[in-house]
Amino acid sequence: MTILVNGVEVPPGPEGAAELAAAHELLRQRAVATDLLAAGTSEAEAIAAAIETLLAREVAMPEPTEAECRRYYDGHRTEFISGDLVHARHILFQVTPQVNVPLMRARAEEALNTLLAEPERFAELAAQLSNCPSAEQGGNLGQIARGDMVPEFEQAIFKFGASGVLRDLIKTRFGFHIVAVDRSIPGEIVPFEAVQGQIADRLRAQVEEKALRQYISLLAGQADIEGIDLDAATTPLVQ
């Protein structure tokens, strides 16, 4: 089925990729409408920069309060343990300005589904697909302590009960990761004051994701979209 966003055709792609591509086109059109991007610009880097400026201008991102951070800490104490060690492997699908992100995510999802069914192929697929030097060692990252990796990656690998090939992709600033946790060695709980900044970063990321979904839903409610449902809203009071 053809997907149109205000008359502009969007590649359908695999499941999930079409929604991302349609949302990206909505944002691109909004950037043009607000004079942040020249009409007809096709350079991926210029479009990405314009969309980033657009979101900074039009999407409110409230900062987490200390009380919110403490509530999170009290409800997730097992995530804040010092001395924790994890032995893990990963496959990185790197995202760069030139990359088609929806298609890259679809490739990563396909590989993840393969590994959930055939985990013994992890080293094989890491060697074939990973954009990390660890590919030469079957994706092996060795022993990881808290603070060694970016927060999104650590949140997944240090989660209580994480073991084997994780069922969800991990999205970081580097791209999409398929991760296998081979061994976990527990440590001791860290005081709130030592991890408040880390918690704030995590809550901020959650708020940004929700705000972006709401913004795209609002744009979809004002657009003429065919062939796909972006949960369009007709009011800015989107919950």
SVG drawing of the C-alpha trace seen along z (x, -y; Angstrom):
<svg xmlns="http://www.w3.org/2000/svg" viewBox="-9 -31 48 54">
<polyline fill="none" stroke="black" stroke-width="0.4" points="0.0,0.0 1.2,-3.5 1.9,-5.8 1.5,-9.5 2.2,-12.3 0.6,-15.5 1.0,-14.1 4.7,-13.0 5.2,-9.3 7.0,-7.5 8.7,-4.1 6.6,-1.4 9.5,0.7 9.2,3.5 6.9,3.5 7.7,0.5 10.0,-1.1 7.0,-2.8 5.8,-4.5 9.3,-5.9 9.7,-7.0 6.3,-8.7 7.1,-10.5 10.4,-11.7 8.6,-13.1 6.2,-14.9 9.1,-16.5 10.9,-17.4 7.8,-19.1 7.4,-21.0 11.0,-22.2 10.3,-23.5 7.1,-25.2 8.9,-27.0 11.8,-28.2 14.4,-25.9 15.0,-24.0 14.9,-25.0 12.2,-23.3 13.8,-20.6 16.8,-20.0 17.7,-16.3 21.0,-16.2 20.4,-13.9 22.7,-15.8 21.0,-19.1 17.5,-17.6 18.7,-16.0 20.1,-19.3 16.9,-21.2 14.7,-18.6 16.9,-18.8 16.5,-22.6 12.8,-22.2 12.3,-19.9 14.4,-22.1 12.2,-25.0 8.7,-23.4 8.8,-20.5 8.9,-21.3 11.3,-19.2 10.8,-19.7 13.7,-18.9 13.2,-16.1 12.9,-17.3 14.9,-15.9 11.7,-14.4 11.1,-12.6 14.6,-11.3 14.3,-10.1 11.1,-8.3 12.7,-6.5 15.7,-5.6 13.5,-4.2 11.6,-2.1 14.6,-0.8 17.3,-0.2 18.6,2.9 19.7,0.8 22.1,-1.2 24.6,1.2 28.4,0.5 30.8,3.3 28.3,4.9 30.1,6.7 28.6,8.1 30.2,10.2 28.4,9.3 28.5,9.5 26.9,7.2 26.2,6.5 26.2,2.8 24.1,1.5 25.8,-1.9 23.7,-5.0 25.4,-7.9 23.9,-11.0 23.9,-9.1 22.0,-6.0 18.4,-5.3 17.4,-4.8 14.1,-2.9 15.8,-0.4 18.7,0.0 16.4,0.7 14.5,3.2 17.8,5.0 18.6,5.1 15.2,6.4 15.5,9.2 18.9,10.2 17.6,10.1 14.7,12.4 17.2,14.8 19.3,14.9 16.4,15.3 15.6,18.5 19.3,19.5 21.5,17.9 24.4,20.1 24.9,18.0 25.7,14.8 29.5,14.9 28.7,15.6 26.3,12.7 28.5,10.4 31.3,11.0 29.0,10.4 26.9,7.5 28.5,5.6 30.0,2.1 32.1,2.5 35.8,3.7 34.5,6.3 33.0,8.1 36.4,9.8 35.9,11.5 32.3,12.5 31.0,9.3 32.6,10.0 32.9,6.8 34.6,8.6 33.9,7.6 31.8,4.4 31.5,2.4 29.0,-0.4 30.2,-3.6 32.0,-1.8 29.1,-2.2 26.5,-4.8 23.4,-4.9 21.0,-3.3 23.3,-0.3 24.0,0.1 20.3,-0.1 19.6,3.0 22.6,5.2 22.5,4.5 18.7,5.0 17.8,7.6 17.5,11.0 19.1,9.9 20.6,13.1 21.2,14.5 20.2,12.7 18.0,9.7 14.6,9.6 14.7,5.9 17.1,3.8 19.1,1.3 19.1,-2.2 22.1,-4.4 23.8,-7.4 25.8,-5.0 22.9,-3.0 21.0,0.2 22.6,3.0 21.7,6.6 23.1,7.8 23.8,11.1 24.5,11.1 26.6,14.1 27.3,13.6 26.4,11.1 28.3,10.5 26.3,8.4 27.7,5.6 26.3,3.1 23.7,0.4 25.0,-3.1 23.7,-6.2 21.1,-8.4 23.4,-11.4 26.0,-9.5 23.5,-8.6 21.1,-11.5 22.6,-12.9 22.4,-9.5 18.7,-9.1 18.0,-12.6 19.5,-11.7 17.4,-8.6 14.1,-10.4 15.0,-13.2 15.3,-10.6 11.9,-9.1 10.3,-12.6 11.8,-13.4 10.5,-10.2 7.0,-10.9 7.1,-14.5 8.2,-13.6 5.4,-11.0 2.9,-13.7 4.4,-16.2 4.3,-13.8 0.7,-12.8 -0.3,-16.5 1.4,-17.0 -0.3,-13.9 -3.7,-15.3 -3.1,-18.4 -1.8,-16.5 -3.3,-14.5 -1.9,-11.0 -2.8,-8.0 -1.8,-4.3 -0.7,-4.4 -2.0,-5.4 0.2,-7.6 -2.4,-7.9 -3.2,-11.4 -4.5,-14.0 -6.4,-17.1 -5.6,-19.0 -2.3,-19.9 -3.6,-18.3 -2.3,-14.9 -1.8,-12.5"/>
</svg>
